Amino acid sequence: MANTSSRTLRLLSLLQTHRYWPGRELADRLGVSPRTLRRDVDRLRALGYPVNAHRGVDGGYQLAAGAALPPLLVDDEEAVALAIGLRTAAQGGVAGIEEAAVRALAKVVQVMPQRLRRRVDALRRVTVPASWNGAGPVVDGGVLTTVAQACRDEERLRFGYRARTGEESLRYVEPHRLVSMGQRWYLVAYDLPRQDWRSFRLDRVTGPEATRERFRPRELPAADAGEFVRRSIGAIQAEYTVEIRVRAAAGPVRAQVGQWAEVTEEGPGVSVLRMTTHSLDWPVLAAGSLGAEFEVLGPPELLARVREWSRRLARAAGHGEPADAGTETGSETDAGTETGTDPDPDGRADGVRTG
């Protein structure tokens, strides 16, 4: 059995990395009896750590927020991750935390042993940070903190929300997880009035308020929160199902565009490229870059976009309009009004439903 001091430190470390520990599970982790565990908890309290105890058969322990931040115990991997995370936060992306992140980073690095400083420096040297400035919306630090705490504490949340259409609404949700994706922050939550899962862009959330109403977590209709957001974004962006016949074998075509499209063999030297996209310019560019003849099978909007590109390229080459430019009717208007879709899944108000 570990000595009392090391065991107490191990207990503190466990309490700091888990929101709630059933008493029996915590005792098993430490290899002690429930009675010894209670004594160790009392020692932490004597040192100023506010540990709450929940009585009963399913009772357990939880480290509560104290009047002052107690010393944090982190292992080597956590220390390196903390330093890298603070460096990233110092670059922006969440409003108002850049300066605080710099101060915290200075404190962390100052107390690090030299071997960990070398690891942090090595990671910094080989990592190219993606700047947030001008690349995406900035989230208010207070909003991020409030929502994160509600997720952690399994506490229902109310907030105002502005949909992609500009429509304002009040939301009442059971927050599940925060997801950072595509230079945006998303909240995955169960919308109680709508009785369905939703994902919300945090830069469009205003005035989040914790309700002090606890809830039992529901089963998310996805492998994880990240997958849920990816599906939500896909539901918005997936506007066109594209099919293009290419006069080339499937192998070379797949090697060039297989990462973004499905390529199947239709016959000797002929393949079909299929993809789902919200932008018609990308399949035109992909097909044109193959260096082979191709034929648009659908949708009609893609054929109009190819004709638009052909006219533009012909003018750039100084050859005037293509021969069939004058025969096109109607479709050009549709192609000319197409705009990209902002990937901001935020519930039925934006027409998105997943799960």
C-alpha positions in Angstrom: 0.0 0.0 0.0 1.3 3.5 -0.8 2.3 5.6 2.2 -0.2 8.2 3.5 1.3 11.2 1.8 1.6 9.8 -1.6 -1.9 8.2 -1.4 -3.4 11.6 -0.4 -1.7 13.2 -3.4 -3.1 10.4 -5.6 -6.6 11.0 -4.1 -6.3 14.8 -4.8 -5.2 14.1 -8.4 -8.2 11.8 -9.0 -10.7 14.3 -7.5 -9.2 17.0 -9.8 -9.6 15.0 -13.0 -13.2 13.7 -12.4 -16.3 15.6 -11.6 -17.8 12.9 -9.3 -16.4 9.7 -7.8 -18.6 7.0 -6.3 -17.0 6.1 -2.9 -16.5 2.4 -3.7 -14.9 3.1 -7.0 -12.6 5.7 -5.5 -11.5 3.4 -2.7 -10.8 0.6 -5.3 -8.6 3.0 -7.3 -6.6 3.8 -4.2 -6.5 0.2 -2.9 -7.9 1.2 0.5 -11.0 0.5 2.5 -13.9 3.0 2.6 -12.9 3.9 6.2 -9.3 4.8 5.1 -10.7 6.8 2.2 -12.8 8.8 4.6 -9.7 9.6 6.7 -7.8 10.7 3.6 -10.7 12.9 2.5 -10.6 14.5 6.0 -6.9 15.2 5.5 -7.6 17.0 2.3 -10.3 19.1 4.0 -7.8 20.0 6.7 -5.4 21.3 4.0 -8.2 23.5 2.7 -9.5 21.4 -0.2 -13.4 21.6 -0.2 -14.4 18.0 -0.7 -18.2 17.4 -0.7 -19.5 14.0 0.5 -22.7 12.4 -0.8 -24.2 9.9 1.6 -26.2 6.8 0.8 -25.7 3.5 -1.1 -24.5 5.4 -4.2 -22.7 8.0 -2.2 -19.4 9.5 -3.3 -17.0 12.4 -3.3 -16.7 15.6 -5.3 -14.1 18.4 -5.2 -16.1 21.6 -5.0 -15.0 25.1 -5.9 -13.2 26.8 -3.0 -12.6 30.3 -1.9 -9.2 30.1 -3.5 -7.8 27.9 -6.3 -5.9 25.0 -4.6 -2.6 23.8 -6.0 -3.2 21.6 -9.1 -1.5 18.2 -9.4 -0.6 17.3 -13.0 1.5 14.6 -14.4 4.2 15.1 -17.1 1.8 14.6 -20.1 -0.8 16.9 -18.6 1.8 19.6 -17.9 3.0 19.5 -21.6 -0.6 19.5 -22.8 -1.4 22.5 -20.5 1.5 24.5 -21.8 0.7 23.8 -25.5 -3.0 24.6 -24.8 -2.1 27.9 -23.2 0.1 28.8 -26.2 -2.8 28.2 -28.5 -5.2 30.2 -26.3 -2.8 33.1 -26.3 -3.1 33.3 -30.1 -6.8 34.3 -29.8 -10.1 32.6 -30.8 -11.8 33.2 -27.5 -12.3 36.9 -26.8 -10.7 38.3 -23.6 -8.4 35.3 -22.6 -5.3 36.1 -24.6 -3.6 38.1 -21.9 -4.7 35.7 -19.1 -3.4 32.8 -21.2 0.0 34.5 -21.5 0.2 35.1 -17.8 -0.8 31.5 -17.0 1.7 30.1 -19.5 4.5 32.1 -17.9 3.7 30.6 -14.5 3.4 27.0 -15.8 6.7 27.2 -17.8 8.5 28.8 -14.8 7.9 25.8 -12.5 8.4 23.1 -15.1 11.5 20.9 -14.9 14.0 21.4 -17.7 13.1 18.0 -19.3 9.5 19.1 -19.8 10.5 22.5 -21.0 12.5 20.8 -23.7 9.5 18.8 -24.8 7.3 21.9 -24.9 9.9 23.8 -26.9 10.3 20.9 -29.3 6.5 20.8 -29.9 6.5 24.5 -30.5 9.3 24.4 -33.0 7.6 21.7 -35.2 4.1 23.0 -34.9 2.7 25.7 -37.3 -0.2 27.4 -35.4 -3.3 28.3 -37.4 -4.0 31.9 -36.6 -7.6 32.6 -35.7 -7.4 36.3 -36.4 -9.7 37.1 -39.4 -10.2 33.4 -40.0 -13.4 32.8 -38.0 -15.8 34.2 -35.5 -14.5 35.0 -32.0 -16.4 33.5 -29.0 -16.9 35.5 -25.9 -14.9 34.1 -23.1 -17.7 34.4 -20.6 -20.1 32.5 -22.9 -17.6 29.7 -23.3 -16.9 29.4 -19.6 -20.6 29.4 -18.6 -21.5 26.8 -21.2 -18.5 24.6 -20.4 -19.4 24.6 -16.7 -23.0 23.7 -17.5 -21.8 20.7 -19.5 -19.5 19.6 -16.8 -22.1 19.9 -14.0 -25.0 18.4 -16.1 -27.0 21.6 -15.5 -29.8 22.8 -17.7 -29.1 26.1 -19.6 -31.0 29.0 -21.0 -29.7 31.4 -23.6 -30.6 33.6 -26.5 -29.7 32.4 -30.0 -29.4 34.0 -33.4 -30.0 31.6 -36.3 -28.3 31.7 -39.6 -31.3 33.5 -41.0 -31.0 36.2 -38.4 -34.0 34.9 -36.4 -33.7 35.4 -32.6 -35.0 32.8 -30.2 -34.7 31.7 -26.6 -33.4 28.2 -26.0 -33.7 25.9 -23.0 -31.4 22.9 -23.3 -29.5 20.1 -21.6 -25.9 20.8 -22.6 -23.9 17.7 -23.6 -20.4 18.7 -25.0 -18.5 21.5 -26.5 -16.8 20.9 -29.9 -14.2 23.0 -31.6 -14.4 22.4 -35.4 -13.6 24.4 -38.5 -12.5 27.5 -36.6 -15.8 27.6 -34.8 -17.1 26.4 -31.4 -20.3 24.4 -31.2 -22.5 23.3 -28.3 -24.2 19.9 -28.6 -27.3 19.9 -26.5 -30.8 18.4 -26.2 -33.3 21.1 -26.9 -36.1 20.5 -24.4 -39.0 22.5 -26.0 -38.2 20.9 -29.4 -37.5 17.5 -27.9 -34.6 16.8 -30.2 -30.8 17.1 -30.3 -29.3 20.3 -31.7 -25.9 21.9 -32.2 -25.4 25.6 -31.7 -22.6 27.9 -32.8 -21.3 29.6 -29.7 -20.6 32.9 -31.4 -24.3 33.2 -31.8 -25.2 32.4 -28.2 -26.0 35.3 -25.9 -26.6 35.6 -22.2 -26.3 32.0 -21.2 -27.7 31.3 -17.7 -27.3 28.1 -15.6 -30.6 27.2 -14.1 -29.3 25.0 -11.2 -31.6 22.3 -12.6 -29.6 19.0 -12.8 -30.5 16.3 -15.4 -29.6 12.7 -16.2 -27.6 12.7 -19.5 -29.5 11.3 -22.5 -27.9 9.0 -25.1 -26.5 11.0 -28.0 -27.6 9.8 -31.4 -24.0 9.6 -32.7 -20.7 8.0 -31.9 -19.6 11.2 -30.1 -20.3 14.9 -30.1 -17.7 15.6 -32.9 -19.5 13.2 -35.2 -22.8 14.8 -34.4 -21.5 18.2 -35.4 -20.0 16.8 -38.6 -23.3 15.3 -39.5 -25.1 18.5 -38.7 -22.7 20.5 -40.9 -23.1 18.0 -43.7 -26.9 18.3 -43.5 -26.6 22.0 -44.3 -23.8 21.8 -46.8 -25.0 18.7 -48.8 -27.1 20.4 -51.4 -26.0 18.7 -54.6 -25.3 15.1 -55.5 -22.9 15.2 -58.4 -22.3 12.5 -61.0 -19.6 12.9 -63.7 -18.5 10.3 -66.3 -14.8 10.5 -67.0 -13.1 9.0 -70.0 -10.3 7.5 -67.8 -9.7 4.4 -65.8 -10.9 4.5 -62.2 -7.5 4.0 -60.7 -5.8 7.3 -61.8 -9.1 9.3 -61.2 -9.4 7.8 -57.7 -5.7 8.6 -56.9 -6.3 12.3 -57.8 -9.8 13.0 -56.3 -10.6 9.9 -54.3 -10.2 11.8 -51.0 -13.3 13.9 -51.8 -15.3 11.7 -54.1 -16.4 8.1 -54.8 -15.0 6.8 -58.0 -16.3 3.6 -59.6 -15.3 1.7 -62.8 -18.0 1.8 -65.4 -16.1 0.1 -68.2 -12.7 -0.2 -69.9 -11.2 3.3 -69.6 -14.4 4.8 -68.2 -15.2 5.7 -64.7 -17.9 7.6 -62.8 -17.2 10.2 -60.1 -19.8 10.9 -57.5 -19.7 13.5 -54.7 -22.0 15.5 -52.5 -21.2 19.2 -52.2 -22.7 22.6 -51.5 -20.4 24.2 -54.0 -20.7 23.5 -57.8 -17.4 25.2 -58.5 -15.4 22.4 -56.7 -16.6 19.5 -58.9 -15.9 21.6 -62.1 -12.4 22.2 -60.9 -11.9 18.6 -59.9 -13.1 17.2 -63.2 -11.2 19.8 -65.2 -8.0 18.9 -63.4 -8.1 15.2 -64.4 -6.8 15.9 -67.9 -9.5 13.7 -69.5 -12.7 14.2 -71.3 -15.8 14.1 -69.0 -19.5 14.3 -69.2 -21.9 15.8 -66.6 -24.6 13.3 -65.7 -26.2 15.5 -63.1 -27.5 17.7 -61.6 -28.6 20.2 -64.3 -27.2 23.1 -62.2 -23.7 21.6 -62.6 -24.0 21.5 -66.4 -24.9 25.2 -66.3 -21.9 25.9 -64.1 -19.6 24.0 -66.5 -20.9 26.2 -69.4 -20.4 29.3 -67.3 -16.8 28.3 -66.7 -16.3 27.4 -70.4 -17.4 30.9 -71.4 -15.2 32.5 -68.8 -12.1 30.5 -69.9 -12.8 31.1 -73.5 -12.9 34.9 -72.9 -9.6 34.7 -70.9 -8.0 32.8 -73.8 -9.2 35.5 -76.2 -11.5 33.2 -78.2 -14.8 34.8 -77.4 -17.9 32.8 -76.5 -18.1 29.0 -77.0 -20.3 27.9 -79.9 -23.2 26.6 -77.6 -23.3 29.7 -75.3 -26.3 31.2 -77.1 -28.4 28.0 -76.7 -28.4 28.0 -72.9 -31.6 29.3 -71.3 -32.8 29.5 -67.7 -30.0 27.5 -65.9 -27.5 30.4 -65.9 -29.7 32.4 -63.6 -29.8 29.6 -61.1 -26.1 29.1 -61.3 -25.3 32.7 -61.0 -27.3 33.0 -57.7 -25.7 30.1 -55.9 -24.0 31.1 -52.7 -22.0 29.1 -50.2 -23.7 27.7 -47.1 -22.4 28.8 -43.8 -21.7 25.6 -41.7 -23.6 26.6 -38.6 -26.0 23.9 -37.6 -28.3 25.4 -35.0 -31.5 23.5 -34.9 -34.8 23.4 -36.8 -34.7 27.2 -37.2 -32.0 26.6 -39.8 -33.7 23.5 -41.2 -31.2 21.1 -39.6 -32.2 17.9 -37.9 -29.8 15.1 -37.2 -30.2 11.8 -35.5 
